[in-house]
């Protein structure tokens, strides 16, 4: 409040050059010289880039002044890339480019996180593979619509519409004619054309140069195939061109050298209880440990923070033995278990999940600690629960047109249709459930009394007759029952 009433600060951007007496060497410093503090004497906004040399403060120096060497040292300096955007610096950049409005900045930042385009690391936006793929696709096939100038110009036109100086129908017609044509051109392309373009655009990111100078796209397993971007049921991944002879796959962000270390040939040791071999393998979604071989061997993914090179038999067995029994709850004598789920480490008791701060605590948590964590969870309250996270949208029901989705619930994935919840058969992959299978499971659930029978769609429903309440008829009208009956029919 005090700073808002004070004078503006006067800052001069200055470059100071120091030259030796013989003119053979020189030093240079760039920064800012504060001529008048103004409001900065009591208030100064925090900087996102505290190490930025251009924003450094310099003393006032007169041209031609003598410099005295107090100390000297030789330091090697490497130029570093600019820091990642934070919320403040990203909003500032959008303001400079004319993108968005103060009322839309919060929603823009929320969408980036909610759609997993970025992740937050030390309050900085770190791009995810999904965000890189979407950006590369838009830049390759919708370049006009992701350019800064187009967005800024469109928002200026929207301001004119708001001011009544431009007809909104004209603006929409101009935009839609061009956009509809662009979508039509892209719709004619094949998936291979799109993947080829993305392979080129994302090449430096997904195929970085190797230290030994070898081909970064060469398959580390077969040595003859070429790696490229591919798509599957669970998203994009990197695969070998010699498929199905070579089944090498890896994540987009994982390097080939790291993936080559964990291609499935590494044995961690023998489980003393079962006598089966414990393997460390690399899957499409990261490394995992596996107990023995067979049709359905027990597997467990490596949790966040665990690296494949550091895995040994002890760690592998600890993962494979999850969930572990912690002990009986003192109140109801029901078992408390600890494990690692989709949302991290947890303890479970009687259907109540409570998160643990670290993965290591899953293997060490005792009964007292587990009871305390569960008590804190219950004391905090869950409040109103919204709809569970959707794993897959199967489409609409052919009878009533309502959507059918596969949701992630507290006790596992299930099928949601209106007020009917149908369990997915044990051992089935939720991502492989088809619409026909879901409809049958819903019908079975309704037959068992677990929901309402799907109502027919409103468009096909027979309209109900309207009831009109009329004022009481006069006494004279009572003598004409035929006329009254006809009026009632009408």
C-alpha positions in Angstrom: 0.0 0.0 0.0 2.8 2.4 0.8 4.7 1.5 -2.4 1.7 2.3 -4.5 1.7 5.9 -3.2 5.4 6.5 -3.9 7.3 7.9 -6.9 8.4 5.6 -9.8 11.9 4.3 -9.8 14.4 5.5 -12.4 16.7 2.7 -13.6 19.3 3.0 -16.3 20.4 -0.1 -18.3 24.2 0.2 -18.4 27.2 -1.6 -19.9 30.5 -1.0 -18.1 33.7 -1.8 -20.0 37.0 -2.0 -18.3 40.2 -1.9 -20.4 43.8 -2.5 -19.3 46.3 0.2 -19.7 48.0 -1.5 -22.7 44.6 -2.1 -24.3 45.3 -5.9 -24.7 42.6 -7.1 -22.4 39.2 -6.0 -21.2 36.2 -6.8 -19.0 32.5 -6.1 -19.6 29.6 -6.1 -17.2 25.9 -5.4 -18.2 23.2 -4.6 -15.7 21.1 -1.9 -14.2 22.1 1.3 -12.4 19.4 2.7 -10.0 19.4 6.4 -10.4 16.4 6.9 -8.0 15.0 4.2 -5.7 11.4 5.5 -5.6 9.0 2.8 -4.5 11.9 0.2 -4.6 13.0 1.6 -1.3 10.1 -0.3 0.4 8.9 -2.9 -2.1 10.4 -5.0 -4.8 8.7 -7.9 -6.7 10.4 -11.3 -6.6 12.3 -12.4 -9.6 11.9 -15.8 -11.2 15.4 -15.6 -12.7 17.5 -14.4 -9.9 20.7 -15.4 -11.7 19.9 -13.4 -14.8 23.0 -11.3 -15.5 21.1 -8.7 -17.4 19.0 -7.9 -14.3 22.0 -7.5 -12.0 22.6 -4.2 -10.2 25.7 -2.2 -11.0 27.1 0.8 -9.2 27.2 4.3 -10.8 30.5 4.7 -12.7 31.6 7.7 -14.6 33.1 7.4 -18.0 36.9 7.6 -17.9 37.1 6.7 -14.2 40.2 4.8 -13.0 39.7 1.2 -11.9 41.8 -0.4 -9.2 42.3 -4.2 -9.2 41.4 -5.5 -5.8 41.3 -9.2 -6.6 41.3 -11.4 -9.8 40.6 -15.0 -10.5 40.1 -17.2 -13.5 36.7 -19.0 -13.7 35.4 -21.1 -16.5 31.8 -20.2 -17.4 29.4 -22.3 -19.5 26.4 -20.7 -21.1 23.3 -22.2 -19.7 19.9 -22.4 -21.4 17.2 -20.0 -20.2 15.2 -21.2 -17.2 11.9 -23.0 -17.6 8.8 -20.9 -17.4 7.1 -20.5 -14.1 3.5 -19.4 -13.7 4.6 -15.7 -13.3 7.1 -15.7 -16.2 4.7 -17.6 -18.5 1.9 -15.1 -17.9 4.3 -12.2 -18.5 5.4 -13.8 -21.8 1.8 -14.2 -22.9 1.1 -10.6 -22.0 4.1 -9.5 -24.2 2.8 -11.7 -27.1 -0.7 -10.4 -26.8 -2.1 -13.9 -26.0 -5.0 -14.4 -23.6 -6.6 -12.0 -21.2 -6.2 -11.6 -17.4 -9.5 -13.5 -17.0 -8.1 -16.5 -19.1 -4.6 -16.8 -17.7 -5.7 -19.0 -14.8 -7.7 -21.4 -17.0 -4.8 -21.7 -19.5 -2.4 -22.7 -16.7 -4.9 -25.1 -15.3 -5.5 -26.9 -18.7 -1.7 -27.4 -19.1 -1.6 -29.3 -15.8 -5.0 -31.1 -16.0 -4.3 -32.6 -19.4 -0.8 -33.7 -18.4 0.9 -31.5 -21.1 3.4 -30.4 -18.4 4.5 -31.4 -14.9 5.6 -29.0 -12.1 9.1 -29.3 -10.8 10.3 -26.6 -8.3 7.4 -24.4 -9.5 8.6 -24.7 -13.1 6.7 -26.1 -16.1 8.5 -29.2 -17.5 7.0 -30.4 -20.8 5.7 -34.0 -20.9 5.8 -36.3 -23.9 2.1 -35.8 -24.4 2.5 -32.0 -24.6 5.4 -32.4 -27.1 3.4 -34.6 -29.3 0.4 -32.3 -29.4 2.6 -29.3 -30.0 4.5 -31.0 -32.8 1.2 -32.2 -34.4 -0.3 -28.7 -34.3 2.9 -27.0 -35.7 3.1 -29.5 -38.5 -0.6 -29.5 -39.6 -2.2 -26.4 -38.1 0.7 -24.0 -38.1 -1.4 -21.0 -38.9 -3.6 -21.5 -35.8 -0.8 -21.8 -33.3 1.2 -18.8 -34.4 1.4 -16.0 -31.9 0.3 -13.3 -34.4 -2.9 -15.3 -35.3 -3.9 -15.6 -31.7 -3.2 -12.0 -30.9 -5.1 -10.8 -34.0 -8.1 -13.0 -33.3 -8.4 -11.6 -29.7 -8.3 -8.1 -31.1 -11.2 -8.9 -33.4 -13.1 -10.4 -30.5 -12.6 -7.1 -28.7 -14.1 -5.3 -31.7 -17.1 -7.7 -31.5 -17.5 -6.9 -27.8 -17.4 -3.2 -28.6 -20.0 -3.6 -31.3 -17.7 -2.5 -34.1 -17.6 -5.9 -35.8 -20.4 -8.4 -36.6 -19.7 -11.7 -34.8 -21.3 -13.7 -37.7 -18.8 -12.3 -40.1 -15.9 -13.2 -37.8 -17.1 -16.7 -37.3 -17.7 -17.2 -41.0 -14.2 -16.1 -41.9 -12.7 -18.3 -39.3 -14.8 -21.4 -40.0 -14.2 -21.3 -43.8 -10.5 -21.5 -43.4 -10.5 -23.9 -40.5 -12.9 -26.3 -42.1 -10.7 -26.5 -45.2 -7.6 -27.2 -43.1 -9.4 -30.0 -41.2 -10.5 -31.5 -44.5 -7.0 -31.6 -45.8 -5.7 -33.3 -42.6 -8.5 -35.8 -42.6 -7.3 -37.2 -46.0 -3.9 -38.0 -44.6 -3.0 -41.5 -43.4 -1.6 -42.3 -40.0 1.8 -43.1 -41.5 2.0 -39.6 -43.0 1.3 -38.0 -39.6 3.8 -40.3 -37.8 6.5 -39.5 -40.4 6.0 -35.8 -39.9 6.2 -36.2 -36.1 9.3 -38.4 -36.4 11.1 -35.5 -38.1 9.8 -32.8 -35.8 10.6 -34.7 -32.6 13.8 -36.3 -33.9 16.2 -34.2 -31.7 14.1 -35.0 -28.6 13.3 -38.7 -29.0 16.5 -39.6 -30.9 19.3 -37.6 -29.3 22.9 -38.1 -30.6 24.8 -40.9 -29.0 28.1 -40.5 -27.3 29.8 -43.0 -29.6 28.6 -41.4 -32.7 26.5 -44.3 -33.8 23.1 -44.0 -35.5 20.6 -42.8 -32.8 17.7 -44.5 -34.6 19.4 -47.9 -34.7 17.7 -50.6 -32.8 19.8 -51.7 -29.8 18.3 -55.2 -29.8 18.4 -56.5 -33.4 20.9 -53.9 -34.7 19.3 -54.0 -38.2 16.0 -52.2 -37.6 15.3 -48.5 -37.4 13.5 -47.0 -34.4 10.5 -44.7 -35.1 7.4 -43.3 -33.4 4.4 -45.6 -33.3 1.0 -45.6 -31.8 -0.9 -48.3 -29.9 -3.9 -48.8 -27.6 -2.1 -47.1 -24.8 -0.6 -44.2 -26.6 2.6 -43.4 -28.5 5.9 -45.2 -28.0 9.1 -46.0 -29.8 9.3 -49.3 -31.7 11.6 -51.2 -34.1 10.8 -51.4 -37.8 11.5 -55.2 -37.8 8.4 -55.9 -35.7 7.2 -58.6 -35.1 10.7 -60.3 -35.4 12.1 -57.7 -33.1 9.8 -56.6 -30.2 12.0 -53.8 -28.8 9.9 -50.9 -27.4 10.6 -48.0 -25.1 9.0 -44.9 -23.8 9.4 -41.7 -25.8 11.5 -39.9 -23.1 13.7 -42.9 -22.3 17.1 -43.1 -24.1 18.0 -46.1 -26.2 21.1 -46.7 -24.0 18.9 -46.9 -20.8 16.4 -49.1 -22.6 19.1 -51.5 -23.9 20.2 -52.2 -20.3 16.8 -53.6 -19.4 15.5 -55.5 -22.5 14.4 -58.5 -20.4 17.6 -60.5 -20.3 18.7 -59.4 -16.8 18.1 -61.8 -14.0 18.1 -60.5 -10.4 18.3 -63.9 -8.7 16.2 -66.7 -7.3 13.2 -66.2 -5.0 14.1 -68.5 -2.0 10.4 -69.1 -1.2 9.1 -70.2 -4.6 12.4 -71.1 -6.3 11.5 -69.0 -9.4 13.8 -66.5 -11.1 13.2 -62.8 -10.6 13.7 -60.8 -13.9 14.0 -57.1 -14.5 12.3 -56.2 -17.8 11.5 -53.1 -19.7 8.0 -52.5 -20.9 6.3 -49.8 -22.9 5.4 -48.0 -19.7 8.8 -48.4 -18.0 10.8 -51.1 -16.2 9.2 -53.7 -14.0 10.2 -56.9 -12.1 8.7 -60.3 -12.9 8.6 -63.5 -10.9 9.2 -66.5 -13.2 7.8 -67.2 -16.6 4.4 -68.4 -17.9 1.1 -67.1 -19.1 0.4 -64.7 -16.2 3.5 -64.2 -14.1 3.4 -61.9 -11.1 4.7 -58.4 -12.1 5.3 -55.1 -10.3 6.3 -51.8 -11.9 9.2 -49.8 -10.5 7.9 -46.9 -8.4 8.8 -43.3 -9.1 12.3 -42.6 -7.9 13.6 -46.2 -8.4 16.1 -46.6 -11.2 16.5 -49.9 -13.2 20.4 -49.9 -12.9 20.1 -49.9 -9.1 17.7 -52.8 -8.8 18.8 -56.0 -7.1 17.1 -59.2 -5.8 16.1 -57.7 -2.5 14.4 -54.7 -4.0 12.7 -56.9 -6.6 11.3 -59.3 -4.0 10.0 -56.4 -1.8 8.0 -55.1 -4.8 6.7 -58.5 -5.7 5.5 -59.2 -2.2 3.3 -56.1 -2.2 0.7 -55.5 -0.8 2.1 -56.4 2.6 0.2 -57.0 5.8 0.9 -54.4 8.4 -1.3 -55.8 11.3 -4.8 -55.9 12.7 -6.5 -52.6 13.5 -7.1 -52.3 17.2 -10.7 -51.1 16.9 -12.2 -53.8 14.6 -9.4 -56.4 14.2 -9.5 -56.0 10.4 -6.2 -56.2 8.5 -4.3 -53.1 7.5 -2.2 -53.5 4.3 0.4 -51.3 2.6 1.0 -51.1 -1.1 1.7 -48.9 -4.1 -1.1 -47.8 -6.4 -1.8 -45.5 -9.3 -1.6 -42.5 -7.0 1.4 -43.6 -5.0 2.1 -45.4 -1.8 -0.8 -46.1 0.6 -2.2 -48.0 3.6 -5.6 -49.6 3.3 -8.1 -50.5 6.0 -11.7 -51.5 5.6 -12.0 -49.7 2.2 -10.3 -46.5 3.4 -7.1 -45.5 1.7 -4.5 -43.1 3.3 -1.5 -41.9 1.3 2.1 -42.3 2.6 4.7 -39.7 2.0 7.4 -42.0 0.4 7.7 -45.3 -1.3 10.2 -46.6 1.2 7.7 -46.2 4.0 5.5 -48.9 2.4 8.1 -51.5 3.4 8.7 -50.1 6.8 5.4 -48.7 8.1 4.3 -50.3 11.4 1.0 -50.7 13.0 1.1 -47.6 15.1 2.1 -45.4 12.2 -0.6 -46.9 9.9 -3.3 -46.4 12.5 -2.3 -42.8 12.9 -2.2 -42.1 9.2 -5.7 -43.7 8.8 -7.0 -41.6 11.7 -5.7 -38.4 10.1 -7.4 -39.4 6.9 -10.7 -40.0 8.6 -10.4 -36.8 10.7 -9.8 -34.8 7.5 -13.0 -36.1 5.9 -13.5 -36.9 2.3 -16.4 -34.5 1.8 -18.4 -34.8 -1.4 -17.0 -37.2 -3.8 -17.1 -36.3 -7.5 -17.1 -38.8 -10.3 -14.2 -41.1 -10.5 -11.5 -40.6 -13.1 -12.5 -41.9 -16.5 -10.2 -44.6 -17.9 -12.0 -45.0 -21.2 -15.1 -43.6 -23.0 -16.8 -46.5 -24.8 -19.6 -44.5 -26.4 -23.4 -44.3 -25.9 -26.0 -47.0 -25.1 -28.1 -47.9 -28.2 -31.3 -47.8 -26.1 -31.2 -44.6 -24.2 -28.2 -42.8 -25.7 -26.5 -42.3 -22.3 -22.7 -42.5 -22.2 -20.9 -45.6 -21.1 -17.5 -45.1 -19.4 -14.9 -47.2 -17.6 -14.1 -45.4 -14.4 -11.4 -45.9 -11.8 -13.0 -46.6 -8.4 -11.8 -47.2 -4.9 -12.0 -51.0 -5.4 -10.8 -51.0 -9.0 -12.2 -50.1 -12.5 -15.9 -50.5 -13.2 -18.4 -49.6 -16.0 -20.6 -46.6 -15.4 -24.0 -46.2 -17.2 -26.4 -43.8 -15.7 -27.1 -45.0 -12.2 -25.8 -48.5 -13.0 -22.3 -49.6 -12.0 -21.1 -52.9 -13.4 -18.0 -54.7 -12.2 -15.3 -55.7 -14.7 -14.6 -59.4 -14.6 -11.5 -60.3 -12.6 -8.4 -60.6 -14.8 -9.8 -58.5 -17.7 -8.0 -55.5 -19.0 -10.2 -52.4 -18.7 -8.7 -50.9 -21.8 -9.7 -53.9 -23.9 -13.4 -53.9 -22.9 -15.6 -53.2 -26.0 -18.9 -51.4 -26.1 -20.8 -54.7 -26.8 -19.2 -56.4 -23.8 -20.0 -53.4 -21.6 -23.7 -53.4 -22.7 -23.9 -57.1 -21.8 -22.3 -56.6 -18.4 -24.7 -53.7 -17.7 -27.7 -55.9 -18.7 -26.4 -58.7 -16.4 -26.1 -56.2 -13.6 -29.6 -54.9 -14.1 -31.0 -58.5 -14.2 -29.5 -59.0 -10.7 -31.2 -56.0 -9.4 -28.2 -53.7 -9.4 -29.6 -50.8 -11.3 -32.4 -49.5 -13.5 -33.3 -50.8 -16.9 -32.1 -48.5 -19.7 -35.0 -46.2 -20.7 -35.7 -45.6 -24.3 -34.3 -42.5 -25.8 -36.4 -39.3 -25.5 -36.5 -38.9 -29.2 -38.3 -42.2 -29.6 -40.6 -41.8 -26.6 -44.3 -41.5 -27.2 -45.5 -38.0 -26.2 -47.8 -37.9 -23.2 -51.2 -36.3 -23.5 -51.4 -32.9 -21.9 -53.9 -32.3 -19.1 -55.7 -29.0 -19.0 -57.5 -27.9 -15.9 -60.7 -26.0 -16.9 -62.9 -23.8 -14.8 -66.0 -25.4 -13.3 -68.8 -25.6 -15.9 -72.0 -23.7 -15.4 -75.1 -25.4 -14.2 -76.7 -25.1 -17.6 -73.9 -27.0 -19.1 -74.7 -30.0 -16.8 -77.8 -30.7 -18.8 -75.8 -31.4 -21.9 -73.7 -34.5 -21.1 -72.9 -35.1 -24.7 -71.3 -31.7 -25.2 -69.4 -32.1 -22.0 -68.0 -35.4 -23.0 -66.9 -34.1 -26.4 -65.1 -31.2 -24.7 -63.3 -33.6 -22.5 -62.1 -35.5 -25.5 -60.9 -32.4 -27.1 
